[in-house]
Amino acid sequence: MTLLNETQLEQLKEISTQLRQVRQEKSIKIEEIAAQILIRPALLLALEEERFDELPELVFVQGFIRRYGDALGLDGNSLTHSLITKVKVFRQESNHQSKKLDKKPVIYIPLFVIYILLLVAATTGLFYTINPRFISESLAQKQKSPSGFGTSPDTSADARSSLRDAARTLTLH
């Protein structure tokens, strides 16, 4: 069992000593208690002899203490209550400290940036879907220039004349 802190260890030692003393005062064998509360005698002995490393997790040990105390005529809930509250306080403190240590820088991308990128991608896809002529013209230009890197003088002249025509139509309107 992994213990969380020193105060919890001391509290667990006090509880196990109290349980052992009450059992011995009533002259009850450990096997009788084990049969009554359905917990193996080896675990109860480990609890009484403060061999906490042989016990399961703390949640189970709290259940053992509660059942053991009830079988001896003690209030098992009050025995485990102080142990539970000390564990909760320690866990809150350790969680608070670990949150301070585990702070990682958070990369924040505003949602509107994602929407704008999505809108640009959708618009581009829609443009190529609606204007298949634009795609066929670009493919034709690539076929005219076999290297794909440069254009022939005839192609660049055609491009200049189409730019002039586009500029004229814009100035007329």
C-alpha positions in Angstrom: 0.0 0.0 0.0 1.3 3.5 -0.8 0.9 5.9 2.1 0.3 9.5 1.3 1.8 11.3 4.3 3.3 11.0 7.7 0.2 12.1 9.6 -1.8 9.4 7.9 0.8 6.8 8.8 0.6 7.8 12.5 -3.2 7.8 12.4 -3.2 4.3 10.8 -0.8 3.1 13.5 -3.0 4.5 16.3 -6.1 2.8 14.8 -4.4 -0.5 14.3 -3.1 -0.4 17.9 -6.5 0.4 19.2 -8.1 -2.5 17.2 -5.5 -4.9 18.5 -6.0 -3.9 22.1 -9.7 -4.1 22.0 -9.5 -7.5 20.4 -7.1 -8.8 23.0 -9.2 -7.4 25.8 -12.2 -9.3 24.6 -10.0 -12.4 24.1 -11.1 -12.9 20.5 -8.9 -14.8 18.1 -7.9 -13.1 14.8 -9.3 -16.1 12.9 -12.8 -15.6 14.5 -12.9 -11.9 13.5 -11.6 -12.8 10.0 -14.4 -15.4 9.6 -17.0 -12.9 10.9 -16.0 -10.0 8.6 -14.9 -12.1 5.7 -11.3 -10.7 5.5 -8.3 -12.9 5.3 -6.5 -13.3 8.7 -3.2 -12.5 7.0 -4.4 -9.0 6.1 -5.8 -8.4 9.6 -2.5 -9.5 11.1 -0.6 -7.2 8.8 -2.9 -4.3 9.9 -2.4 -5.1 13.6 1.4 -5.5 13.2 1.7 -2.3 11.2 3.1 -4.0 8.1 1.3 -1.6 5.9 3.3 -2.5 2.8 1.5 -5.9 2.7 -1.9 -4.3 2.6 -3.9 -3.4 -0.5 -4.8 0.2 -1.5 -6.0 2.6 1.1 -9.7 2.4 0.1 -9.7 -1.3 0.9 -7.9 -0.7 4.2 -10.5 1.8 5.2 -13.2 -0.8 4.6 -11.2 -3.3 6.6 -10.9 -0.9 9.5 -14.6 -0.1 9.4 -15.7 -3.7 9.4 -13.1 -4.7 12.0 -14.2 -1.9 14.3 -17.9 -2.8 13.9 -17.2 -6.4 14.7 -15.4 -5.5 17.9 -18.2 -3.2 19.0 -16.5 0.0 18.1 -17.8 2.6 15.7 -16.0 1.7 12.5 -17.1 4.9 10.7 -15.6 7.2 13.3 -12.3 5.2 13.1 -12.0 5.7 9.4 -13.5 9.3 9.4 -10.3 11.0 10.7 -8.2 9.0 8.3 -10.4 9.9 5.3 -10.4 13.6 6.1 -6.6 13.7 6.4 -6.3 12.0 3.1 -8.7 14.5 1.4 -6.8 17.5 2.8 -3.4 16.0 1.7 -4.8 15.2 -1.8 -6.1 18.7 -2.3 -2.8 20.2 -1.3 -0.9 17.8 -3.6 -3.3 18.4 -6.5 -2.9 22.1 -6.1 0.9 21.8 -6.1 1.0 19.5 -9.1 -1.3 21.8 -11.1 1.3 24.6 -10.5 4.1 22.4 -11.7 2.3 20.9 -14.7 1.3 24.2 -16.3 2.2 23.9 -20.0 1.9 26.8 -22.4 -1.4 26.5 -24.2 -1.4 27.3 -27.9 -4.5 29.4 -28.6 -5.9 29.5 -32.1 -8.9 31.7 -32.3 -12.0 30.1 -33.8 -12.5 32.7 -36.4 -9.1 31.9 -38.0 -10.2 28.3 -38.5 -13.5 29.5 -40.0 -11.7 31.9 -42.4 -9.4 29.1 -43.5 -12.3 26.8 -44.0 -14.2 29.5 -46.0 -11.2 30.1 -48.3 -10.8 26.3 -48.9 -14.6 26.0 -49.7 -14.5 29.1 -51.9 -11.6 27.8 -53.9 -13.2 24.4 -54.3 -16.4 25.9 -55.4 -14.6 28.2 -57.9 -12.9 25.2 -59.6 -16.2 23.3 -59.6 -18.2 26.1 -61.2 -15.6 27.1 -63.8 -14.4 24.0 -65.6 -13.3 26.3 -68.5 -10.6 27.8 -66.2 -9.2 24.4 -65.5 -9.2 23.4 -69.2 -7.4 26.6 -70.1 -4.7 26.1 -67.5 -4.2 22.5 -68.7 -4.0 23.7 -72.3 -1.3 26.2 -71.3 0.7 23.5 -69.6 0.5 21.3 -72.7 1.8 24.1 -74.9 4.9 24.5 -72.7 6.4 21.0 -72.4 9.0 21.9 -69.7 6.3 23.5 -67.5 8.8 26.1 -66.3 8.7 28.8 -69.0 6.3 29.9 -71.7 6.9 30.4 -75.3 6.9 34.0 -76.7 3.6 33.3 -78.4 1.9 32.3 -75.1 3.2 35.3 -73.3 2.0 37.6 -76.1 -1.5 36.0 -75.9 -1.5 36.6 -72.1 -0.5 40.2 -72.5 -3.2 40.8 -75.0 -5.9 39.2 -72.8 -4.7 41.4 -69.9 -5.1 44.5 -72.1 -8.6 43.4 -73.1 -9.5 42.9 -69.4 -8.1 46.3 -68.5 -10.1 48.0 -71.3 -13.4 46.4 -70.1 -12.7 47.5 -66.6 -12.1 51.1 -67.6 -15.2 51.2 -69.8 -17.5 50.2 -67.0 
